[in-house]
């Protein structure tokens, strides 16, 4: 089973659970590491967090989809590196 399928199943399990999902937002790799170290079950990335981190402005459509995907790729890459 690939890591992506494992992650999808893990997220589905969280969503189907009757408990509240505590999911903080990471705006860069450092905050993702801090979230991981505090043992949260999941993390998400938002347009506001990315925009504030990159430009110091709220999410007023300054951040393109490619920039959000790039930030997500950094978080994903860090996760892959930590498993080796």
HELIX and SHEET records of a PDB file:
HELIX    1   1 UNK A    3  UNK A   16  1                                  14    
HELIX    2   2 UNK A   29  UNK A   37  1                                   9    
HELIX    3   3 UNK A   47  UNK A   55  1                                   9    
HELIX    4   4 UNK A   65  UNK A   82  1                                  18    
SHEET    1   A 2 UNK A  23  UNK A  25  0                                        
SHEET    2   A 2 UNK A  42  UNK A  44  1                                        
END                                                                             
